[in-house]
Amino acid sequence: MIPASRRQPGFLAALLHRLTGLALAVFLPLHFLALATALRGADALDRFLAITANPLVKLAELALVVALALHLALGLRVLAVEFLPLRERTATAVSLALAAAGAAGLAFLLNVR
């Protein structure tokens, strides 16, 4: 059974913010690796970019875009809670953050080739 304190929207927001932050931290070394291939020449970069045509990589890119948008939106929620009198509207802020992340993911999907 989940304790009542963990069923609150603020707990969910904090948990999602931390998890998306961890996902982005895992992504960064991979991103630096991709940038390093460009320094090795055009052939190395072309080989790397050929791997990114895989549908699983596209799915991972979608997850990354959604994680980034969610992390951004929840970070703005934290700033609003800290600096504005919005403490009692946590559920609304979390819903808006999830909607923003979903919209970013949908926009990404519409642009994927």
Gaussian input, Z-matrix of N, CA and C with variables (Angstrom, degrees):
# hf/3-21g

backbone

0 1
 N
 C     1     B1
 C     2     B2     1     A1
 N     3     B3     2     A2     1     D1
 C     4     B4     3     A3     2     D2
 C     5     B5     4     A4     3     D3
 N     6     B6     5     A5     4     D4
 C     7     B7     6     A6     5     D5
 C     8     B8     7     A7     6     D6
 N     9     B9     8     A8     7     D7
 C    10    B10     9     A9     8     D8
 C    11    B11    10    A10     9     D9
 N    12    B12    11    A11    10    D10
 C    13    B13    12    A12    11    D11
 C    14    B14    13    A13    12    D12
 N    15    B15    14    A14    13    D13
 C    16    B16    15    A15    14    D14
 C    17    B17    16    A16    15    D15
 N    18    B18    17    A17    16    D16
 C    19    B19    18    A18    17    D17
 C    20    B20    19    A19    18    D18
 N    21    B21    20    A20    19    D19
 C    22    B22    21    A21    20    D20
 C    23    B23    22    A22    21    D21
 N    24    B24    23    A23    22    D22
 C    25    B25    24    A24    23    D23
 C    26    B26    25    A25    24    D24
 N    27    B27    26    A26    25    D25
 C    28    B28    27    A27    26    D26
 C    29    B29    28    A28    27    D27
 N    30    B30    29    A29    28    D28
 C    31    B31    30    A30    29    D29
 C    32    B32    31    A31    30    D30
 N    33    B33    32    A32    31    D31
 C    34    B34    33    A33    32    D32
 C    35    B35    34    A34    33    D33
 N    36    B36    35    A35    34    D34
 C    37    B37    36    A36    35    D35
 C    38    B38    37    A37    36    D36
 N    39    B39    38    A38    37    D37
 C    40    B40    39    A39    38    D38
 C    41    B41    40    A40    39    D39
 N    42    B42    41    A41    40    D40
 C    43    B43    42    A42    41    D41
 C    44    B44    43    A43    42    D42
 N    45    B45    44    A44    43    D43
 C    46    B46    45    A45    44    D44
 C    47    B47    46    A46    45    D45
 N    48    B48    47    A47    46    D46
 C    49    B49    48    A48    47    D47
 C    50    B50    49    A49    48    D48
 N    51    B51    50    A50    49    D49
 C    52    B52    51    A51    50    D50
 C    53    B53    52    A52    51    D51
 N    54    B54    53    A53    52    D52
 C    55    B55    54    A54    53    D53
 C    56    B56    55    A55    54    D54
 N    57    B57    56    A56    55    D55
 C    58    B58    57    A57    56    D56
 C    59    B59    58    A58    57    D57
 N    60    B60    59    A59    58    D58
 C    61    B61    60    A60    59    D59
 C    62    B62    61    A61    60    D60
 N    63    B63    62    A62    61    D61
 C    64    B64    63    A63    62    D62
 C    65    B65    64    A64    63    D63
 N    66    B66    65    A65    64    D64
 C    67    B67    66    A66    65    D65
 C    68    B68    67    A67    66    D66
 N    69    B69    68    A68    67    D67
 C    70    B70    69    A69    68    D68
 C    71    B71    70    A70    69    D69
 N    72    B72    71    A71    70    D70
 C    73    B73    72    A72    71    D71
 C    74    B74    73    A73    72    D72
 N    75    B75    74    A74    73    D73
 C    76    B76    75    A75    74    D74
 C    77    B77    76    A76    75    D75
 N    78    B78    77    A77    76    D76
 C    79    B79    78    A78    77    D77
 C    80    B80    79    A79    78    D78
 N    81    B81    80    A80    79    D79
 C    82    B82    81    A81    80    D80
 C    83    B83    82    A82    81    D81
 N    84    B84    83    A83    82    D82
 C    85    B85    84    A84    83    D83
 C    86    B86    85    A85    84    D84
 N    87    B87    86    A86    85    D85
 C    88    B88    87    A87    86    D86
 C    89    B89    88    A88    87    D87
 N    90    B90    89    A89    88    D88
 C    91    B91    90    A90    89    D89
 C    92    B92    91    A91    90    D90
 N    93    B93    92    A92    91    D91
 C    94    B94    93    A93    92    D92
 C    95    B95    94    A94    93    D93
 N    96    B96    95    A95    94    D94
 C    97    B97    96    A96    95    D95
 C    98    B98    97    A97    96    D96
 N    99    B99    98    A98    97    D97
 C   100   B100    99    A99    98    D98
 C   101   B101   100   A100    99    D99
 N   102   B102   101   A101   100   D100
 C   103   B103   102   A102   101   D101
 C   104   B104   103   A103   102   D102
 N   105   B105   104   A104   103   D103
 C   106   B106   105   A105   104   D104
 C   107   B107   106   A106   105   D105
 N   108   B108   107   A107   106   D106
 C   109   B109   108   A108   107   D107
 C   110   B110   109   A109   108   D108
 N   111   B111   110   A110   109   D109
 C   112   B112   111   A111   110   D110
 C   113   B113   112   A112   111   D111
 N   114   B114   113   A113   112   D112
 C   115   B115   114   A114   113   D113
 C   116   B116   115   A115   114   D114
 N   117   B117   116   A116   115   D115
 C   118   B118   117   A117   116   D116
 C   119   B119   118   A118   117   D117
 N   120   B120   119   A119   118   D118
 C   121   B121   120   A120   119   D119
 C   122   B122   121   A121   120   D120
 N   123   B123   122   A122   121   D121
 C   124   B124   123   A123   122   D122
 C   125   B125   124   A124   123   D123
 N   126   B126   125   A125   124   D124
 C   127   B127   126   A126   125   D125
 C   128   B128   127   A127   126   D126
 N   129   B129   128   A128   127   D127
 C   130   B130   129   A129   128   D128
 C   131   B131   130   A130   129   D129
 N   132   B132   131   A131   130   D130
 C   133   B133   132   A132   131   D131
 C   134   B134   133   A133   132   D132
 N   135   B135   134   A134   133   D133
 C   136   B136   135   A135   134   D134
 C   137   B137   136   A136   135   D135
 N   138   B138   137   A137   136   D136
 C   139   B139   138   A138   137   D137
 C   140   B140   139   A139   138   D138
 N   141   B141   140   A140   139   D139
 C   142   B142   141   A141   140   D140
 C   143   B143   142   A142   141   D141
 N   144   B144   143   A143   142   D142
 C   145   B145   144   A144   143   D143
 C   146   B146   145   A145   144   D144
 N   147   B147   146   A146   145   D145
 C   148   B148   147   A147   146   D146
 C   149   B149   148   A148   147   D147
 N   150   B150   149   A149   148   D148
 C   151   B151   150   A150   149   D149
 C   152   B152   151   A151   150   D150
 N   153   B153   152   A152   151   D151
 C   154   B154   153   A153   152   D152
 C   155   B155   154   A154   153   D153
 N   156   B156   155   A155   154   D154
 C   157   B157   156   A156   155   D155
 C   158   B158   157   A157   156   D156
 N   159   B159   158   A158   157   D157
 C   160   B160   159   A159   158   D158
 C   161   B161   160   A160   159   D159
 N   162   B162   161   A161   160   D160
 C   163   B163   162   A162   161   D161
 C   164   B164   163   A163   162   D162
 N   165   B165   164   A164   163   D163
 C   166   B166   165   A165   164   D164
 C   167   B167   166   A166   165   D165
 N   168   B168   167   A167   166   D166
 C   169   B169   168   A168   167   D167
 C   170   B170   169   A169   168   D168
 N   171   B171   170   A170   169   D169
 C   172   B172   171   A171   170   D170
 C   173   B173   172   A172   171   D171
 N   174   B174   173   A173   172   D172
 C   175   B175   174   A174   173   D173
 C   176   B176   175   A175   174   D174
 N   177   B177   176   A176   175   D175
 C   178   B178   177   A177   176   D176
 C   179   B179   178   A178   177   D177
 N   180   B180   179   A179   178   D178
 C   181   B181   180   A180   179   D179
 C   182   B182   181   A181   180   D180
 N   183   B183   182   A182   181   D181
 C   184   B184   183   A183   182   D182
 C   185   B185   184   A184   183   D183
 N   186   B186   185   A185   184   D184
 C   187   B187   186   A186   185   D185
 C   188   B188   187   A187   186   D186
 N   189   B189   188   A188   187   D187
 C   190   B190   189   A189   188   D188
 C   191   B191   190   A190   189   D189
 N   192   B192   191   A191   190   D190
 C   193   B193   192   A192   191   D191
 C   194   B194   193   A193   192   D192
 N   195   B195   194   A194   193   D193
 C   196   B196   195   A195   194   D194
 C   197   B197   196   A196   195   D195
 N   198   B198   197   A197   196   D196
 C   199   B199   198   A198   197   D197
 C   200   B200   199   A199   198   D198
 N   201   B201   200   A200   199   D199
 C   202   B202   201   A201   200   D200
 C   203   B203   202   A202   201   D201
 N   204   B204   203   A203   202   D202
 C   205   B205   204   A204   203   D203
 C   206   B206   205   A205   204   D204
 N   207   B207   206   A206   205   D205
 C   208   B208   207   A207   206   D206
 C   209   B209   208   A208   207   D207
 N   210   B210   209   A209   208   D208
 C   211   B211   210   A210   209   D209
 C   212   B212   211   A211   210   D210
 N   213   B213   212   A212   211   D211
 C   214   B214   213   A213   212   D212
 C   215   B215   214   A214   213   D213
 N   216   B216   215   A215   214   D214
 C   217   B217   216   A216   215   D215
 C   218   B218   217   A217   216   D216
 N   219   B219   218   A218   217   D217
 C   220   B220   219   A219   218   D218
 C   221   B221   220   A220   219   D219
 N   222   B222   221   A221   220   D220
 C   223   B223   222   A222   221   D221
 C   224   B224   223   A223   222   D222
 N   225   B225   224   A224   223   D223
 C   226   B226   225   A225   224   D224
 C   227   B227   226   A226   225   D225
 N   228   B228   227   A227   226   D226
 C   229   B229   228   A228   227   D227
 C   230   B230   229   A229   228   D228
 N   231   B231   230   A230   229   D229
 C   232   B232   231   A231   230   D230
 C   233   B233   232   A232   231   D231
 N   234   B234   233   A233   232   D232
 C   235   B235   234   A234   233   D233
 C   236   B236   235   A235   234   D234
 N   237   B237   236   A236   235   D235
 C   238   B238   237   A237   236   D236
 C   239   B239   238   A238   237   D237
 N   240   B240   239   A239   238   D238
 C   241   B241   240   A240   239   D239
 C   242   B242   241   A241   240   D240
 N   243   B243   242   A242   241   D241
 C   244   B244   243   A243   242   D242
 C   245   B245   244   A244   243   D243
 N   246   B246   245   A245   244   D244
 C   247   B247   246   A246   245   D245
 C   248   B248   247   A247   246   D246
 N   249   B249   248   A248   247   D247
 C   250   B250   249   A249   248   D248
 C   251   B251   250   A250   249   D249
 N   252   B252   251   A251   250   D250
 C   253   B253   252   A252   251   D251
 C   254   B254   253   A253   252   D252
 N   255   B255   254   A254   253   D253
 C   256   B256   255   A255   254   D254
 C   257   B257   256   A256   255   D255
 N   258   B258   257   A257   256   D256
 C   259   B259   258   A258   257   D257
 C   260   B260   259   A259   258   D258
 N   261   B261   260   A260   259   D259
 C   262   B262   261   A261   260   D260
 C   263   B263   262   A262   261   D261
 N   264   B264   263   A263   262   D262
 C   265   B265   264   A264   263   D263
 C   266   B266   265   A265   264   D264
 N   267   B267   266   A266   265   D265
 C   268   B268   267   A267   266   D266
 C   269   B269   268   A268   267   D267
 N   270   B270   269   A269   268   D268
 C   271   B271   270   A270   269   D269
 C   272   B272   271   A271   270   D270
 N   273   B273   272   A272   271   D271
 C   274   B274   273   A273   272   D272
 C   275   B275   274   A274   273   D273
 N   276   B276   275   A275   274   D274
 C   277   B277   276   A276   275   D275
 C   278   B278   277   A277   276   D276
 N   279   B279   278   A278   277   D277
 C   280   B280   279   A279   278   D278
 C   281   B281   280   A280   279   D279
 N   282   B282   281   A281   280   D280
 C   283   B283   282   A282   281   D281
 C   284   B284   283   A283   282   D282
 N   285   B285   284   A284   283   D283
 C   286   B286   285   A285   284   D284
 C   287   B287   286   A286   285   D285
 N   288   B288   287   A287   286   D286
 C   289   B289   288   A288   287   D287
 C   290   B290   289   A289   288   D288
 N   291   B291   290   A290   289   D289
 C   292   B292   291   A291   290   D290
 C   293   B293   292   A292   291   D291
 N   294   B294   293   A293   292   D292
 C   295   B295   294   A294   293   D293
 C   296   B296   295   A295   294   D294
 N   297   B297   296   A296   295   D295
 C   298   B298   297   A297   296   D296
 C   299   B299   298   A298   297   D297
 N   300   B300   299   A299   298   D298
 C   301   B301   300   A300   299   D299
 C   302   B302   301   A301   300   D300
 N   303   B303   302   A302   301   D301
 C   304   B304   303   A303   302   D302
 C   305   B305   304   A304   303   D303
 N   306   B306   305   A305   304   D304
 C   307   B307   306   A306   305   D305
 C   308   B308   307   A307   306   D306
 N   309   B309   308   A308   307   D307
 C   310   B310   309   A309   308   D308
 C   311   B311   310   A310   309   D309
 N   312   B312   311   A311   310   D310
 C   313   B313   312   A312   311   D311
 C   314   B314   313   A313   312   D312
 N   315   B315   314   A314   313   D313
 C   316   B316   315   A315   314   D314
 C   317   B317   316   A316   315   D315
 N   318   B318   317   A317   316   D316
 C   319   B319   318   A318   317   D317
 C   320   B320   319   A319   318   D318
 N   321   B321   320   A320   319   D319
 C   322   B322   321   A321   320   D320
 C   323   B323   322   A322   321   D321
 N   324   B324   323   A323   322   D322
 C   325   B325   324   A324   323   D323
 C   326   B326   325   A325   324   D324
 N   327   B327   326   A326   325   D325
 C   328   B328   327   A327   326   D326
 C   329   B329   328   A328   327   D327
 N   330   B330   329   A329   328   D328
 C   331   B331   330   A330   329   D329
 C   332   B332   331   A331   330   D330
 N   333   B333   332   A332   331   D331
 C   334   B334   333   A333   332   D332
 C   335   B335   334   A334   333   D333
 N   336   B336   335   A335   334   D334
 C   337   B337   336   A336   335   D335
 C   338   B338   337   A337   336   D336

   B1=1.4449
   B2=1.5359
   B3=1.2983
   B4=1.4640
   B5=1.5239
   B6=1.3484
   B7=1.4685
   B8=1.5248
   B9=1.3205
   B10=1.4697
   B11=1.5213
   B12=1.3260
   B13=1.4664
   B14=1.5249
   B15=1.3260
   B16=1.4703
   B17=1.5211
   B18=1.3062
   B19=1.4612
   B20=1.5262
   B21=1.3055
   B22=1.4592
   B23=1.5294
   B24=1.3421
   B25=1.4770
   B26=1.5257
   B27=1.3215
   B28=1.4633
   B29=1.5183
   B30=1.3338
   B31=1.4612
   B32=1.5208
   B33=1.3240
   B34=1.4661
   B35=1.5225
   B36=1.3253
   B37=1.4666
   B38=1.5232
   B39=1.3241
   B40=1.4666
   B41=1.5293
   B42=1.3240
   B43=1.4630
   B44=1.5286
   B45=1.3358
   B46=1.4631
   B47=1.5260
   B48=1.3298
   B49=1.4590
   B50=1.5223
   B51=1.3248
   B52=1.4675
   B53=1.5299
   B54=1.3331
   B55=1.4663
   B56=1.5267
   B57=1.3250
   B58=1.4679
   B59=1.5226
   B60=1.3307
   B61=1.4566
   B62=1.5205
   B63=1.3309
   B64=1.4654
   B65=1.5287
   B66=1.3300
   B67=1.4667
   B68=1.5273
   B69=1.3121
   B70=1.4638
   B71=1.5270
   B72=1.3285
   B73=1.4655
   B74=1.5259
   B75=1.3261
   B76=1.4710
   B77=1.5234
   B78=1.3166
   B79=1.4615
   B80=1.5246
   B81=1.3158
   B82=1.4678
   B83=1.5252
   B84=1.3281
   B85=1.4754
   B86=1.5324
   B87=1.3338
   B88=1.4681
   B89=1.5261
   B90=1.3090
   B91=1.4627
   B92=1.5309
   B93=1.3273
   B94=1.4662
   B95=1.5254
   B96=1.3242
   B97=1.4600
   B98=1.5292
   B99=1.3201
   B100=1.4638
   B101=1.5279
   B102=1.3228
   B103=1.4596
   B104=1.5311
   B105=1.3240
   B106=1.4638
   B107=1.5237
   B108=1.3362
   B109=1.4663
   B110=1.5233
   B111=1.3103
   B112=1.4674
   B113=1.5212
   B114=1.3305
   B115=1.4704
   B116=1.5230
   B117=1.3277
   B118=1.4695
   B119=1.5240
   B120=1.3114
   B121=1.4544
   B122=1.5169
   B123=1.3089
   B124=1.4635
   B125=1.5258
   B126=1.3203
   B127=1.4684
   B128=1.5274
   B129=1.3190
   B130=1.4745
   B131=1.5183
   B132=1.3279
   B133=1.4598
   B134=1.5245
   B135=1.3329
   B136=1.4667
   B137=1.5276
   B138=1.3351
   B139=1.4687
   B140=1.5278
   B141=1.3270
   B142=1.4618
   B143=1.5291
   B144=1.3149
   B145=1.4659
   B146=1.5271
   B147=1.3189
   B148=1.4702
   B149=1.5243
   B150=1.3296
   B151=1.4638
   B152=1.5244
   B153=1.3023
   B154=1.4675
   B155=1.5276
   B156=1.3061
   B157=1.4628
   B158=1.5339
   B159=1.3198
   B160=1.4560
   B161=1.5390
   B162=1.3459
   B163=1.4704
   B164=1.5333
   B165=1.3279
   B166=1.4633
   B167=1.5242
   B168=1.3146
   B169=1.4652
   B170=1.5255
   B171=1.3244
   B172=1.4715
   B173=1.5199
   B174=1.3273
   B175=1.4619
   B176=1.5296
   B177=1.3272
   B178=1.4670
   B179=1.5300
   B180=1.3231
   B181=1.4664
   B182=1.5191
   B183=1.3258
   B184=1.4645
   B185=1.5255
   B186=1.3218
   B187=1.4658
   B188=1.5293
   B189=1.3161
   B190=1.4574
   B191=1.5245
   B192=1.3161
   B193=1.4679
   B194=1.5221
   B195=1.3364
   B196=1.4614
   B197=1.5245
   B198=1.3337
   B199=1.4613
   B200=1.5255
   B201=1.3229
   B202=1.4647
   B203=1.5276
   B204=1.3262
   B205=1.4677
   B206=1.5293
   B207=1.3195
   B208=1.4642
   B209=1.5239
   B210=1.3298
   B211=1.4664
   B212=1.5338
   B213=1.3157
   B214=1.4625
   B215=1.5262
   B216=1.3305
   B217=1.4630
   B218=1.5308
   B219=1.3219
   B220=1.4629
   B221=1.5271
   B222=1.3157
   B223=1.4625
   B224=1.5182
   B225=1.3237
   B226=1.4693
   B227=1.5164
   B228=1.3395
   B229=1.4618
   B230=1.5294
   B231=1.3268
   B232=1.4677
   B233=1.5279
   B234=1.3198
   B235=1.4670
   B236=1.5215
   B237=1.3240
   B238=1.4627
   B239=1.5253
   B240=1.3259
   B241=1.4654
   B242=1.5305
   B243=1.3247
   B244=1.4642
   B245=1.5333
   B246=1.3162
   B247=1.4569
   B248=1.5251
   B249=1.3133
   B250=1.4586
   B251=1.5246
   B252=1.3166
   B253=1.4750
   B254=1.5368
   B255=1.3301
   B256=1.4682
   B257=1.5286
   B258=1.3033
   B259=1.4557
   B260=1.5272
   B261=1.2958
   B262=1.4647
   B263=1.5299
   B264=1.2933
   B265=1.4704
   B266=1.5208
   B267=1.3026
   B268=1.4582
   B269=1.5161
   B270=1.3357
   B271=1.4648
   B272=1.5222
   B273=1.3083
   B274=1.4635
   B275=1.5254
   B276=1.3320
   B277=1.4676
   B278=1.5152
   B279=1.3325
   B280=1.4617
   B281=1.5310
   B282=1.3151
   B283=1.4608
   B284=1.5235
   B285=1.3166
   B286=1.4687
   B287=1.5240
   B288=1.3356
   B289=1.4649
   B290=1.5229
   B291=1.3291
   B292=1.4655
   B293=1.5276
   B294=1.3327
   B295=1.4589
   B296=1.5334
   B297=1.3298
   B298=1.4641
   B299=1.5207
   B300=1.3315
   B301=1.4606
   B302=1.5230
   B303=1.3214
   B304=1.4656
   B305=1.5214
   B306=1.3224
   B307=1.4686
   B308=1.5254
   B309=1.3293
   B310=1.4631
   B311=1.5272
   B312=1.3279
   B313=1.4596
   B314=1.5121
   B315=1.3296
   B316=1.4626
   B317=1.5280
   B318=1.3176
   B319=1.4657
   B320=1.5284
   B321=1.3304
   B322=1.4676
   B323=1.5261
   B324=1.3266
   B325=1.4675
   B326=1.5178
   B327=1.3116
   B328=1.4674
   B329=1.5250
   B330=1.3354
   B331=1.4618
   B332=1.5177
   B333=1.3243
   B334=1.4652
   B335=1.5230
   B336=1.3091
   B337=1.4686
   B338=1.4887
   A1=109.61
   A2=116.49
   A3=122.22
   A4=109.04
   A5=117.19
   A6=119.06
   A7=111.26
   A8=115.69
   A9=120.97
   A10=111.86
   A11=117.32
   A12=119.87
   A13=111.95
   A14=116.77
   A15=119.92
   A16=112.51
   A17=117.81
   A18=120.84
   A19=111.75
   A20=116.93
   A21=121.62
   A22=110.05
   A23=117.31
   A24=119.76
   A25=113.10
   A26=117.30
   A27=120.10
   A28=112.23
   A29=116.96
   A30=120.33
   A31=109.75
   A32=116.68
   A33=120.84
   A34=110.56
   A35=116.58
   A36=120.42
   A37=110.81
   A38=116.94
   A39=120.36
   A40=110.61
   A41=116.36
   A42=120.42
   A43=110.87
   A44=117.06
   A45=120.37
   A46=111.55
   A47=117.02
   A48=120.47
   A49=110.39
   A50=116.57
   A51=119.83
   A52=111.96
   A53=116.78
   A54=120.00
   A55=111.61
   A56=117.08
   A57=118.91
   A58=110.50
   A59=117.38
   A60=120.35
   A61=111.37
   A62=116.61
   A63=120.42
   A64=111.16
   A65=116.57
   A66=120.02
   A67=110.56
   A68=116.74
   A69=120.23
   A70=111.02
   A71=117.17
   A72=120.27
   A73=111.20
   A74=117.25
   A75=120.70
   A76=110.32
   A77=116.69
   A78=121.09
   A79=112.76
   A80=117.28
   A81=120.05
   A82=114.37
   A83=120.60
   A84=118.58
   A85=112.58
   A86=116.64
   A87=119.38
   A88=110.65
   A89=116.00
   A90=120.55
   A91=110.32
   A92=116.70
   A93=120.01
   A94=111.08
   A95=116.30
   A96=120.30
   A97=110.40
   A98=116.36
   A99=120.28
   A100=110.80
   A101=116.84
   A102=119.78
   A103=111.16
   A104=116.19
   A105=119.96
   A106=111.14
   A107=117.54
   A108=118.71
   A109=110.88
   A110=117.34
   A111=119.77
   A112=110.72
   A113=116.20
   A114=119.22
   A115=112.25
   A116=116.55
   A117=120.60
   A118=112.57
   A119=117.07
   A120=120.01
   A121=112.79
   A122=114.69
   A123=121.32
   A124=111.92
   A125=118.07
   A126=120.43
   A127=111.36
   A128=116.61
   A129=120.28
   A130=110.57
   A131=116.73
   A132=120.50
   A133=111.03
   A134=117.24
   A135=120.44
   A136=111.64
   A137=117.09
   A138=120.41
   A139=110.73
   A140=116.01
   A141=119.53
   A142=110.67
   A143=116.78
   A144=120.34
   A145=111.79
   A146=117.73
   A147=120.51
   A148=110.44
   A149=116.83
   A150=120.61
   A151=110.79
   A152=117.28
   A153=120.77
   A154=112.61
   A155=118.87
   A156=121.13
   A157=111.70
   A158=117.57
   A159=123.01
   A160=109.91
   A161=118.36
   A162=120.28
   A163=113.82
   A164=118.18
   A165=119.76
   A166=111.32
   A167=115.92
   A168=119.87
   A169=109.67
   A170=117.02
   A171=120.78
   A172=110.66
   A173=116.86
   A174=121.29
   A175=110.15
   A176=116.27
   A177=119.97
   A178=110.87
   A179=116.84
   A180=120.12
   A181=110.75
   A182=116.55
   A183=120.76
   A184=109.72
   A185=116.90
   A186=120.62
   A187=110.57
   A188=116.41
   A189=120.57
   A190=111.42
   A191=117.01
   A192=120.84
   A193=110.45
   A194=116.75
   A195=120.38
   A196=110.07
   A197=118.11
   A198=121.23
   A199=111.00
   A200=116.49
   A201=120.07
   A202=111.03
   A203=116.57
   A204=120.09
   A205=111.24
   A206=116.56
   A207=120.15
   A208=110.67
   A209=116.82
   A210=120.35
   A211=110.29
   A212=117.05
   A213=121.16
   A214=110.87
   A215=116.40
   A216=120.24
   A217=111.30
   A218=117.49
   A219=120.00
   A220=111.19
   A221=116.92
   A222=119.67
   A223=111.35
   A224=116.89
   A225=120.32
   A226=110.84
   A227=116.67
   A228=120.83
   A229=110.47
   A230=116.68
   A231=120.29
   A232=109.93
   A233=117.09
   A234=120.22
   A235=111.48
   A236=117.18
   A237=120.60
   A238=111.06
   A239=117.17
   A240=120.27
   A241=110.33
   A242=115.90
   A243=119.77
   A244=112.70
   A245=117.08
   A246=119.40
   A247=115.19
   A248=118.76
   A249=122.00
   A250=109.63
   A251=117.58
   A252=119.72
   A253=111.65
   A254=117.52
   A255=121.73
   A256=112.42
   A257=119.40
   A258=121.53
   A259=113.91
   A260=118.06
   A261=119.61
   A262=113.80
   A263=118.49
   A264=121.50
   A265=111.77
   A266=116.73
   A267=121.08
   A268=111.85
   A269=117.85
   A270=120.63
   A271=110.70
   A272=117.11
   A273=120.88
   A274=110.36
   A275=116.56
   A276=120.14
   A277=111.29
   A278=117.11
   A279=120.27
   A280=109.75
   A281=117.56
   A282=120.92
   A283=111.49
   A284=116.68
   A285=119.99
   A286=111.30
   A287=117.16
   A288=120.72
   A289=110.77
   A290=116.71
   A291=120.28
   A292=111.19
   A293=116.64
   A294=119.96
   A295=111.12
   A296=116.76
   A297=120.17
   A298=110.80
   A299=116.62
   A300=119.91
   A301=110.70
   A302=117.14
   A303=120.43
   A304=111.87
   A305=116.56
   A306=120.35
   A307=110.91
   A308=117.21
   A309=119.99
   A310=110.81
   A311=116.84
   A312=120.27
   A313=112.38
   A314=116.22
   A315=120.45
   A316=111.17
   A317=116.82
   A318=120.38
   A319=110.68
   A320=116.11
   A321=120.13
   A322=110.56
   A323=116.63
   A324=120.35
   A325=112.21
   A326=116.16
   A327=120.47
   A328=112.30
   A329=117.44
   A330=121.41
   A331=113.42
   A332=118.32
   A333=121.36
   A334=108.99
   A335=115.75
   A336=119.71
   A337=109.87
   D1=136.15
   D2=-178.52
   D3=-86.16
   D4=127.68
   D5=178.51
   D6=-61.06
   D7=152.34
   D8=-177.91
   D9=-59.99
   D10=-32.94
   D11=-178.85
   D12=-65.65
   D13=-25.17
   D14=-179.64
   D15=-91.67
   D16=-2.93
   D17=177.14
   D18=-96.84
   D19=4.40
   D20=-179.57
   D21=-79.37
   D22=147.64
   D23=179.24
   D24=-59.57
   D25=-34.14
   D26=179.66
   D27=-64.07
   D28=-37.00
   D29=177.92
   D30=-66.81
   D31=-44.01
   D32=177.89
   D33=-60.06
   D34=-43.39
   D35=179.67
   D36=-62.60
   D37=-44.67
   D38=-179.68
   D39=-64.86
   D40=-41.60
   D41=179.66
   D42=-63.36
   D43=-47.76
   D44=179.55
   D45=-63.52
   D46=-38.34
   D47=179.85
   D48=-63.41
   D49=-41.85
   D50=179.12
   D51=-69.55
   D52=-42.09
   D53=-179.30
   D54=-65.22
   D55=-41.82
   D56=178.03
   D57=-68.02
   D58=-33.66
   D59=175.52
   D60=-63.15
   D61=-41.60
   D62=176.73
   D63=-64.15
   D64=-41.50
   D65=179.15
   D66=-61.90
   D67=-41.37
   D68=178.92
   D69=-68.55
   D70=-34.74
   D71=177.55
   D72=-67.27
   D73=-33.98
   D74=176.27
   D75=-70.58
   D76=-35.04
   D77=-178.55
   D78=-68.95
   D79=-35.47
   D80=-173.24
   D81=-55.24
   D82=-47.32
   D83=177.93
   D84=-60.83
   D85=-35.60
   D86=177.31
   D87=-65.84
   D88=-37.53
   D89=177.95
   D90=-65.39
   D91=-42.20
   D92=178.04
   D93=-65.03
   D94=-35.16
   D95=175.96
   D96=-63.09
   D97=-41.99
   D98=178.32
   D99=-64.06
   D100=-40.49
   D101=178.09
   D102=-66.13
   D103=-34.62
   D104=179.76
   D105=-66.35
   D106=-30.92
   D107=178.31
   D108=-65.52
   D109=-30.58
   D110=177.88
   D111=-65.74
   D112=-30.06
   D113=179.12
   D114=-73.75
   D115=-19.28
   D116=179.62
   D117=-84.02
   D118=-6.21
   D119=177.42
   D120=122.60
   D121=169.06
   D122=-176.19
   D123=-66.34
   D124=-35.86
   D125=-179.43
   D126=-64.78
   D127=-43.40
   D128=179.13
   D129=-64.12
   D130=-40.90
   D131=178.83
   D132=-66.43
   D133=-40.21
   D134=178.04
   D135=-63.23
   D136=-39.61
   D137=177.12
   D138=-63.81
   D139=-41.20
   D140=178.79
   D141=-65.95
   D142=-43.89
   D143=-178.77
   D144=-66.55
   D145=-27.54
   D146=176.17
   D147=-64.88
   D148=-34.35
   D149=177.34
   D150=-65.48
   D151=-33.27
   D152=-176.25
   D153=-72.86
   D154=-5.52
   D155=176.94
   D156=-80.03
   D157=-9.29
   D158=179.49
   D159=-64.72
   D160=135.81
   D161=179.44
   D162=-59.14
   D163=-31.12
   D164=177.41
   D165=-67.48
   D166=-34.63
   D167=176.83
   D168=-68.88
   D169=-38.37
   D170=176.24
   D171=-61.79
   D172=-40.42
   D173=177.65
   D174=-64.67
   D175=-40.81
   D176=177.23
   D177=-64.74
   D178=-36.84
   D179=176.56
   D180=-63.83
   D181=-40.77
   D182=177.35
   D183=-61.55
   D184=-45.78
   D185=178.82
   D186=-61.05
   D187=-38.39
   D188=179.05
   D189=-65.63
   D190=-43.55
   D191=178.97
   D192=-62.56
   D193=-44.07
   D194=179.19
   D195=-65.36
   D196=-41.79
   D197=178.91
   D198=-62.80
   D199=-41.57
   D200=179.19
   D201=-64.65
   D202=-45.43
   D203=179.67
   D204=-64.82
   D205=-40.65
   D206=179.48
   D207=-67.05
   D208=-41.94
   D209=178.43
   D210=-62.50
   D211=-41.85
   D212=178.13
   D213=-63.03
   D214=-49.55
   D215=-177.41
   D216=-63.80
   D217=-41.33
   D218=179.49
   D219=-71.73
   D220=-30.14
   D221=173.58
   D222=-65.89
   D223=-39.19
   D224=175.12
   D225=-65.21
   D226=-34.80
   D227=176.08
   D228=-62.97
   D229=-42.10
   D230=178.04
   D231=-61.49
   D232=-44.19
   D233=177.85
   D234=-61.86
   D235=-40.52
   D236=179.02
   D237=-65.13
   D238=-41.12
   D239=178.69
   D240=-64.63
   D241=-38.16
   D242=-178.32
   D243=-72.04
   D244=-38.93
   D245=-169.70
   D246=-112.18
   D247=-10.15
   D248=-179.77
   D249=-123.46
   D250=156.54
   D251=179.13
   D252=-81.47
   D253=65.66
   D254=-176.41
   D255=-117.89
   D256=21.16
   D257=-174.31
   D258=-60.53
   D259=-33.72
   D260=-176.95
   D261=-83.98
   D262=0.64
   D263=-179.67
   D264=-112.37
   D265=36.03
   D266=-176.56
   D267=-63.54
   D268=-42.93
   D269=-178.63
   D270=-61.06
   D271=-39.52
   D272=178.61
   D273=-65.60
   D274=-43.23
   D275=-179.88
   D276=-64.11
   D277=-41.04
   D278=178.74
   D279=-65.38
   D280=-41.78
   D281=178.18
   D282=-62.39
   D283=-41.48
   D284=177.50
   D285=-65.13
   D286=-38.92
   D287=178.20
   D288=-63.50
   D289=-44.14
   D290=178.25
   D291=-64.58
   D292=-39.34
   D293=178.49
   D294=-65.33
   D295=-40.37
   D296=178.84
   D297=-64.26
   D298=-41.60
   D299=178.56
   D300=-65.65
   D301=-40.65
   D302=177.03
   D303=-63.49
   D304=-40.31
   D305=178.26
   D306=-64.91
   D307=-40.26
   D308=177.67
   D309=-64.73
   D310=-41.24
   D311=176.94
   D312=-63.37
   D313=-41.15
   D314=178.18
   D315=-65.09
   D316=-41.98
   D317=177.47
   D318=-61.89
   D319=-39.63
   D320=177.17
   D321=-63.86
   D322=-44.46
   D323=179.95
   D324=-61.04
   D325=-37.86
   D326=-179.38
   D327=-69.63
   D328=-19.30
   D329=-179.22
   D330=-102.79
   D331=-5.92
   D332=-179.74
   D333=-74.50
   D334=137.81
   D335=179.11
   D336=-106.69

